[in-house]
Amino acid sequence: MDEYSRFVDWDKMDVSAQSQDTKELTCTDFHELKQLARQGYWAKNHCLRAKVYHKLISNIPCRTVTPDANVYRDIVVKIVGKRNSSSLPLPEFVDNSLIPTYCLNAEGVGAIRKIILCIANQFPDISFCPALPSVIALLLHYSKDEAECFEQVCRILACNDPSKRLIDQTFLAFESSCMTFGDLVNKYCQAAHKLMVAVSEDVLEVYSDWQRWLFGELPMAYIARVFDVFLVEGYKVLYRVALALLKFFHKVRAGQPMESDSIQQDIRAFVRDIAKSVSPERLLEKAFAIRLFSRKEIQLLQMANEKALQQKGITVKQKRQNVHLAVHAENFKSEIVSVKEMRDIWSWIPERFALCQPLLLFTTLEHGCSLSRFYSHSEGHEPTLLLIKTTAKEVCGAYLSSDWSERRRGGNKLSFFGTGECFVFRLQPEVERYEWVIIKHPELASTGAETENHTQPASSTLSSSSIPSDPSDRLSPFLAARHFNLPSKTASMFMAGSSECIIIGGGDGQALYLDADLNHGRTSHCNTFNNQPLCSESFQISILEVWGFRDTMNG
C-alpha cells in the first residue's frame, strides 16, 4: 500500500478509513500540532502518520550517544543469531507483558522480540518497562524496516529532557505512576472509584493495571490515536485516556453483575472490546473533557509518590508484594469504625500514605476530653485522621493533611492552614466524601500552569466566600499554597485550632466546629451537601479518635 507496509497485515486493518490523500505535514507550531493530533488529522493516511511520527520522534532531545539504525544492523545477528524469533526469550524488564500483534503480519510479530532483545543490549539501565512491546509493535506499522523502528524506540527511551516524561523504565517510576493514577481516579472519577472500593479489597492493585489498558488491551485504531497525541503532548495524555476508559467502564457496566471473579479482568475485557460501545473520537473527547492537573502538578505528585516508595525501600520489582497494602484486620481496633469502614477511608487518602498502617494517637475513651491533650497527642504527626461518633450514632470525620502544630503560626489569632488534600466524610447513616476545592491562585500565570477549557467537576464542594466561582481558577487537591510561594492570605485553607475550639472546613462555612471540651460540636448549615448534612447541626460527641499513619516497613 505504501513504503511503510512491510510489517502490516492489511487484511486485518480497517482500510475503509484510509485516505489516499498524501498531504505533507508542514506546520511546526505546538498548538497547531496539538489540534491536528487530537482531531486525528493524520489517522486516515498511513504514510502521512509514518512521516509525522518520524518527524516528531526525531525532534525528541536525546542522550549524546543514542543507538541508531546502524547499531541495530551491527548487533542483531550477534544477539539473535539463527534462532526462531518466536522462541526468543524476553528480558525480565518487560514483566511478562502482552505482546500485541496490532494487525502485524508474521514478520512484524517476530521483529518485536528481536528489537526488544537489541534494546536490552543497548540499555542496561532499563529495569522495568512493561509498555515496551506495545510501543515497538505500534511503531513497526510506521517503519520501513526493523532498524528504523529500533532507532525510533531508542530515541523515545533516551529522551533526556527533564520536563518531558515519556515511558517508565524503572519499577520505581512505574509504581509511582500507578499511585499517581490512583490519586487522580480518587479525585476525578469518584463514582468509578466508589465501585472499585466496593468490589476490590486492594484498589491500588486494580489501578496498577492502568498502563496495560493502554499498552496491551486497547485495540490498534485506539492506541494509535492516543499515541498521536502522546508524541505531541507527552505523558499526561496517558493519564487522561486511562481515566476516560474507567469512566466509560463505570457508565457501561454500572448496575450490572461482574462478568468474572476479578474486576481487573472485567476492565481488561471491556477495554479489549471497547469498539462495541465507544469510538476513538468519543474516547479522546471524554479524555480531554476531564479537568486534570497541569504537567507541573502531575510532576509534583509523581515526585511525592516516588519519595514515599524510596523511603520504604520499594524500588525494585522483587519487592512489589510490599507495595499494595490494606488495613490489617489483626492489628486494627477502633470503637468508632469497623475494619471495612477504615479500608474505605484508606482508599480515599493519597496513595503515598495508603502504604502506611493506622496508628491510634488519641481517643476520648482513654485520654479524656481535654483539647490541650488532643493537641499534645496529635502534634508531630502529619497527616492525621479524625473520627467522631455522636450520641445519635452518626459517624463522620476528616482527613487532615497538616500537623496541628501549624496552628501556632498565627500566634493567638485563629488562622487556617492545611492543603487541598484535606476532606471531610460521613460513614453513618450513609457513606459520603466531600472535598474542599481549594486554593485561589491569581499568581499561577507565572508558574506556567495550563489554561485549558474544562467542564466543571461534578463532585460536591464545601462552600466558602473565598473560593472562586470559575472552576478553572482552582488548584489540584495535591498542592498547597507553598508550592507556588503564595502569601497565605490568598489561599482558602481547611483547618484551624486554638485553645477554645477546632474548626475543620475553613472560611465562612466550616464543616465541623468542636468546642474546647470535645463534648459538643456543630456543623454549619451552609455546609450541607445535596441537602444532606455531614451530621446533626448541633451534636454531642460520644467518642472521638485521632489516627496517625505508621510506616510498617521502616518500623
C-alpha positions in Angstrom: 0.0 0.0 0.0 3.0 2.3 0.7 6.6 2.2 1.7 5.6 1.7 5.3 3.6 -1.5 4.7 6.3 -4.2 5.2 5.0 -5.4 8.6 1.3 -4.7 8.2 -1.3 -7.4 7.6 -3.8 -5.2 5.6 -6.4 -7.9 5.8 -6.8 -7.2 9.5 -6.7 -3.4 9.1 -9.7 -1.2 8.5 -8.6 0.1 5.1 -12.0 1.8 4.6 -10.9 4.5 6.9 -7.7 5.1 4.9 -7.5 8.1 2.6 -5.2 8.1 -0.4 -4.6 11.9 0.1 -0.8 12.1 0.9 -0.7 15.6 2.3 2.6 16.6 3.9 2.6 18.0 7.4 4.3 21.4 7.2 3.3 23.0 10.5 5.7 23.2 13.4 3.6 25.3 15.8 2.9 23.3 19.0 -0.7 24.5 19.4 -1.5 23.7 15.8 0.1 20.2 16.1 -1.9 19.6 19.2 -5.1 20.3 17.5 -4.2 18.2 14.5 -3.3 15.3 16.7 -6.5 15.5 18.8 -8.6 15.8 15.6 -7.0 12.7 14.1 -5.7 14.7 11.1 -3.1 12.0 10.1 -5.0 9.0 11.4 -6.6 8.3 7.9 -3.4 8.2 6.0 -0.9 5.5 6.9 2.0 7.1 5.0 1.4 10.6 6.4 1.2 9.2 10.0 4.5 7.4 9.5 6.2 10.7 8.3 4.7 12.6 11.2 5.9 10.0 13.7 9.4 10.2 12.3 9.4 14.0 12.4 8.1 14.2 16.0 10.4 11.4 17.3 13.4 13.0 15.5 12.8 16.2 17.5 13.0 14.4 20.8 16.1 15.6 22.7 18.2 12.6 23.4 21.5 11.5 25.1 24.6 12.3 23.1 25.2 8.6 22.3 21.8 7.1 21.3 21.7 3.8 19.3 20.6 4.3 15.7 19.6 2.0 12.8 23.3 1.2 12.0 23.8 0.0 15.5 20.9 -2.4 15.1 22.3 -3.8 11.9 25.6 -4.4 13.6 24.3 -6.2 16.6 21.1 -8.0 15.6 22.8 -11.1 14.1 25.2 -11.4 17.1 22.3 -11.2 19.6 19.6 -13.2 17.7 21.7 -15.5 15.6 19.8 -18.1 13.6 17.2 -18.7 16.4 13.5 -18.7 15.5 12.2 -15.2 16.6 9.1 -16.7 18.1 11.2 -18.7 20.6 13.3 -15.8 21.7 13.1 -15.2 25.5 12.1 -11.8 26.6 14.2 -9.8 29.1 12.7 -9.6 32.7 12.1 -5.9 32.5 9.0 -6.4 30.2 7.4 -8.3 33.2 5.7 -11.0 31.1 3.8 -8.2 29.2 1.3 -8.9 26.5 2.9 -8.7 23.0 0.1 -7.3 21.0 0.1 -8.1 17.3 -1.7 -4.8 16.3 -2.6 -6.2 12.9 1.0 -7.1 12.1 2.0 -9.9 9.8 4.2 -12.8 10.8 7.4 -10.9 10.0 6.3 -8.0 12.2 5.3 -10.2 15.1 8.8 -11.8 15.0 10.5 -8.5 14.7 9.1 -7.3 18.1 11.2 -9.8 20.1 14.3 -9.1 18.1 14.1 -5.4 18.7 13.4 -5.9 22.4 16.5 -8.0 22.8 18.6 -5.5 21.0 17.2 -2.7 23.1 18.0 -4.7 26.3 21.6 -5.0 25.0 21.9 -1.2 24.4 20.0 0.0 27.5 21.3 -2.0 30.5 19.8 0.7 32.8 16.2 -0.3 31.9 15.0 -2.4 34.8 11.2 -2.3 34.3 9.4 -1.3 31.1 6.2 -3.3 30.5 4.9 -0.8 27.9 7.9 -1.5 25.6 6.5 -4.4 23.5 3.3 -2.4 22.6 5.3 0.7 21.7 7.5 -1.4 19.4 4.5 -3.2 17.8 2.8 0.1 17.1 5.9 1.8 15.6 6.6 -1.2 13.3 3.4 -0.1 11.4 5.2 3.1 10.5 8.7 1.9 9.9 10.4 0.8 6.7 12.4 -1.9 8.4 13.4 -3.2 11.9 16.4 -1.0 12.1 14.3 2.1 11.6 11.8 1.0 14.3 14.7 0.3 16.7 16.1 3.8 16.2 12.7 5.4 16.9 12.1 3.4 20.0 15.7 4.2 21.2 15.1 7.9 20.8 11.9 7.7 23.0 13.9 5.7 25.6 16.9 8.0 25.5 15.0 11.3 25.9 17.0 13.5 28.3 14.6 16.4 28.6 13.8 16.5 32.3 10.5 18.2 31.6 9.4 15.6 29.0 8.3 12.3 30.6 7.7 9.5 28.1 8.0 5.8 29.0 8.6 4.4 32.5 11.8 2.4 32.6 12.2 1.6 36.3 9.9 -0.1 38.8 10.1 3.0 41.0 8.8 5.2 38.1 6.2 2.6 37.1 4.8 2.1 40.6 4.7 5.8 41.4 2.8 6.4 38.2 0.3 3.8 39.3 -0.1 5.6 42.7 -0.4 8.9 40.9 -3.2 7.4 38.7 -4.9 6.2 41.8 -4.8 9.7 43.2 -6.3 11.1 40.0 -9.1 8.5 40.0 -9.8 9.3 43.6 -10.3 12.9 42.6 -11.8 12.9 39.1 -13.7 9.5 38.9 -15.4 9.3 42.2 -18.3 7.2 41.0 -15.9 4.6 39.4 -13.7 4.8 42.5 -16.6 4.0 44.7 -17.3 0.9 42.6 -13.7 -0.2 42.8 -13.7 0.1 46.6 -16.9 -1.9 46.8 -15.7 -4.9 44.7 -11.9 -4.9 45.5 -10.0 -5.2 48.7 -7.0 -3.6 47.2 -7.9 -0.7 44.9 -4.3 0.2 44.0 -3.9 -3.4 42.7 -6.7 -2.6 40.2 -5.2 0.8 39.2 -1.8 -0.8 38.7 -3.3 -2.2 35.5 -3.8 1.3 34.0 -0.8 1.1 31.6 -1.8 -2.4 30.5 -5.3 -1.0 29.5 -3.5 1.4 27.1 -0.4 -0.6 26.1 -1.8 -4.1 25.7 -5.6 -4.3 25.7 -6.6 -1.2 23.7 -7.2 -2.0 20.0 -4.8 -0.8 17.3 -7.1 2.0 16.0 -7.5 3.4 19.5 -3.9 3.2 20.8 -2.7 4.8 17.5 -4.9 7.8 18.1 -3.7 8.0 21.7 -0.1 7.8 20.5 -0.6 10.6 18.0 -1.4 13.0 20.9 1.1 11.4 23.2 4.0 12.2 20.9 2.9 15.9 20.8 1.7 16.5 24.4 3.5 13.9 26.5 2.8 11.6 29.4 -0.2 13.3 30.9 -2.3 12.2 27.8 -2.0 8.6 29.0 -3.5 9.6 32.4 -6.3 11.3 30.7 -7.2 8.4 28.4 -7.0 5.9 31.2 -9.3 8.0 33.3 -11.7 8.2 30.4 -11.6 4.4 30.0 -12.5 4.0 33.6 -15.4 6.5 33.3 -16.8 4.6 30.3 -16.4 1.3 32.1 -18.4 2.5 35.0 -21.0 4.0 32.8 -21.5 0.9 30.7 -21.2 -1.6 33.5 -22.9 0.3 36.3 -25.6 -1.8 38.0 -24.6 -5.0 36.1 -23.1 -8.0 37.7 -19.4 -8.7 37.3 -18.6 -10.9 34.3 -15.7 -12.6 36.1 -14.4 -13.1 39.6 -12.0 -10.2 39.2 -12.7 -6.5 38.5 -9.3 -6.4 36.8 -10.3 -9.0 34.3 -13.6 -7.2 33.7 -11.9 -3.9 32.9 -9.4 -5.6 30.6 -12.2 -7.3 28.7 -14.1 -4.0 28.4 -11.0 -2.2 27.0 -10.4 -5.0 24.5 -14.0 -4.8 23.3 -14.3 -1.0 23.6 -15.3 -0.7 19.9 -18.7 -2.1 20.9 -19.5 0.9 23.0 -17.1 3.8 22.4 -15.4 5.2 19.2 -11.8 6.6 19.3 -13.3 10.1 18.8 -15.6 9.7 21.9 -12.7 8.3 24.0 -10.5 11.2 23.3 -13.3 13.7 23.6 -14.0 12.3 27.1 -10.3 12.3 28.0 -9.8 16.0 27.2 -13.1 17.0 28.9 -11.7 15.9 32.2 -10.3 18.8 34.2 -6.9 17.4 35.0 -3.7 18.6 36.7 -1.2 20.6 34.8 2.0 19.0 33.8 3.7 20.7 36.7 1.2 19.4 39.2 1.4 15.9 37.9 5.2 16.1 38.3 4.9 17.2 41.9 2.5 14.4 42.7 4.7 11.8 40.9 7.8 13.0 42.9 5.9 12.8 46.2 4.9 9.2 45.4 8.4 8.2 44.3 9.8 9.7 47.5 7.3 7.7 49.6 8.3 4.5 47.8 12.0 5.2 48.2 11.6 5.9 51.9 10.1 2.4 52.3 12.8 0.8 50.2 10.4 -0.1 47.4 12.4 0.4 44.3 12.6 -3.0 42.5 10.2 -5.5 41.2 11.1 -8.2 43.7 9.6 -6.2 46.5 6.3 -5.4 44.7 4.3 -7.6 47.1 5.0 -5.0 49.8 3.5 -2.1 47.9 -0.2 -2.7 47.9 -1.3 -2.7 51.5 -4.7 -2.6 53.0 -5.6 -2.1 56.7 -4.5 -5.2 58.6 -7.5 -6.6 60.4 -5.5 -8.3 63.1 -3.7 -5.1 64.2 -6.7 -2.7 64.0 -9.2 -1.9 66.6 -11.5 1.2 66.8 -14.5 2.0 68.9 -16.0 4.0 66.0 -15.4 2.2 62.7 -15.0 -1.4 61.5 -12.1 -2.7 59.5 -14.2 -2.5 56.4 -15.1 1.2 57.0 -11.4 2.0 57.7 -10.4 0.3 54.5 -13.0 2.5 52.7 -11.4 5.6 54.3 -7.9 4.3 53.3 -9.0 4.1 49.7 -9.7 7.9 49.8 -6.4 9.1 51.1 -3.4 9.9 48.9 -1.7 6.8 47.7 1.7 7.6 49.3 0.1 7.5 52.8 -2.1 4.4 52.0 1.2 2.5 52.2 1.1 3.0 55.9 -1.0 1.4 58.6 -3.3 3.3 61.0 -1.9 4.2 64.4 -4.3 5.4 67.2 -2.9 8.6 68.7 -5.8 9.9 70.8 -9.2 8.7 72.0 -11.5 10.4 74.4 -12.2 7.0 76.0 -8.6 6.8 77.2 -7.3 10.4 77.2 -10.4 12.3 78.2 -11.9 15.4 76.6 -9.1 17.9 77.0 -8.4 19.9 73.9 -4.8 20.5 75.1 -4.3 16.8 75.4 -5.8 16.3 71.9 -3.1 18.7 70.6 -0.2 17.1 72.6 -1.1 13.6 71.2 -1.7 14.8 67.7 1.2 17.2 67.1 4.2 15.8 65.3 2.0 13.6 63.1 1.2 14.6 59.5 -1.3 13.6 58.2 -3.9 12.6 60.7 -7.4 11.2 60.6 -10.2 12.5 62.8 -13.2 10.2 63.6 -16.3 11.3 65.5 -19.2 9.2 66.7 -22.2 11.2 68.0 -24.7 10.2 70.7 -27.2 9.8 67.8 -24.8 7.1 66.4 -23.8 9.3 63.4 -20.2 8.8 62.3 -18.2 11.4 60.5 -14.7 12.6 60.3 -11.9 14.4 58.4 -8.6 13.6 56.7 -6.2 16.4 57.8 -3.0 16.8 55.8 -1.1 19.1 58.1 0.4 18.9 61.5 -1.7 20.6 64.2 1.4 22.4 65.4 0.9 24.8 62.5 -1.9 26.4 64.3 0.7 28.4 66.3 1.9 30.3 63.3 -0.9 32.8 63.7 0.0 33.5 67.4 -3.1 33.9 69.4 -5.2 34.6 66.3 -7.3 31.7 64.9 -5.8 31.1 61.4 -6.4 28.5 58.8 -3.8 26.1 57.4 -3.8 22.7 55.7 -3.8 21.7 52.0 -6.3 20.9 49.4 -5.9 17.2 50.0 -8.0 17.6 53.2 -11.6 16.3 53.1 -14.5 15.6 55.4 -16.7 12.5 55.2 -19.7 10.8 56.6 -19.9 7.0 57.3 -23.2 6.7 59.2 -26.0 6.8 58.3 -24.5 6.5 54.8 -21.1 6.8 53.2 -20.1 10.0 51.5 -16.9 12.0 51.0 -16.8 15.8 50.4 -13.7 17.5 49.1 -12.5 21.0 49.6 -12.0 22.9 46.4 -9.5 24.8 47.2 -6.9 27.5 46.6 -7.3 30.7 44.7 -4.3 31.3 42.6 -4.2 34.7 40.7 -0.4 34.4 40.7 -0.4 31.0 38.9 0.0 32.6 35.5 3.7 32.9 36.3 4.1 29.2 37.1 3.4 28.0 33.6 0.1 26.4 34.6 -2.0 25.4 31.7 -5.2 27.2 30.7 -7.3 24.6 29.0 -11.1 24.9 29.0 -12.6 22.2 31.1 -16.0 21.3 32.4 -16.9 21.8 36.0 -16.3 18.7 38.1 -19.5 17.2 39.4 -18.2 16.4 42.9 -19.7 18.2 45.9 -17.7 21.0 47.4 -17.6 22.8 50.7 -18.8 26.4 50.3 -16.6 29.4 51.1 -16.8 33.0 50.1 -13.1 32.9 49.2 -13.5 30.1 46.7 -13.5 31.4 43.1 -16.7 30.9 41.1 -14.8 30.0 38.0 -13.9 26.2 38.2 -10.8 26.7 36.1 -9.4 29.0 38.8 -8.5 26.2 41.2 -5.5 24.2 42.1 -5.3 20.4 42.3 -6.0 18.8 45.6 -2.4 17.8 46.0 -0.9 21.3 46.1 -0.6 23.7 49.0 0.0 27.4 48.6 3.6 26.9 49.5 4.3 25.1 46.2 3.7 28.4 44.4 5.2 30.7 47.1 1.8 32.3 47.5 1.1 34.5 50.5 -1.2 32.7 52.9 -3.8 35.4 52.7 -4.5 34.5 49.1 -5.4 30.9 50.0 -8.6 29.4 51.3 -7.4 26.7 53.7 -9.0 24.0 55.6 -8.3 23.6 59.4 -7.8 25.9 62.4 -7.4 25.4 66.1 -7.0 27.4 69.3 -7.3 26.8 73.0 -11.0 27.4 72.7 -12.1 25.4 69.6 -11.3 23.4 66.5 -12.6 24.3 63.1 -12.4 21.9 60.2 -13.6 23.2 56.8 -12.4 26.8 56.8 -13.5 30.1 55.6 -17.1 31.3 56.3 -18.6 27.8 56.0 -16.8 25.4 58.3 -17.9 21.8 58.1 -17.2 21.0 61.7 -16.8 23.1 64.8 -15.7 21.4 68.0 -15.8 23.1 71.4 -12.9 23.2 73.8 -14.2 20.3 76.0 -14.6 18.0 72.9 -18.0 17.0 74.1 -20.1 19.1 71.8 -19.9 20.1 68.2 -21.9 21.6 65.4 -22.0 21.8 61.6 -22.7 24.9 59.6 -26.0 25.0 57.7 -24.2 26.2 54.5 -22.1 23.1 54.6 -24.9 20.7 53.7 -24.2 18.6 50.6 -27.0 18.0 48.3 -29.2 18.8 51.3 -27.5 16.0 53.2 -25.8 17.5 56.3 -22.5 16.0 57.5 -24.2 15.2 60.8 -26.7 16.9 63.1 -26.5 20.7 63.0 -25.7 20.5 66.7 -24.4 17.2 68.2 -23.0 15.7 71.3 -19.8 13.6 70.9 -19.9 10.0 72.1 -16.3 9.1 71.1 -13.6 11.0 69.3 -10.4 9.3 67.9 -7.4 10.7 66.1 -5.4 8.3 64.0 -1.9 8.7 62.5 -0.1 6.8 59.8 2.5 4.2 60.8 5.3 3.1 58.4 5.3 -0.6 59.0 8.2 -1.2 56.6 10.7 1.0 58.4 9.4 0.3 61.9 
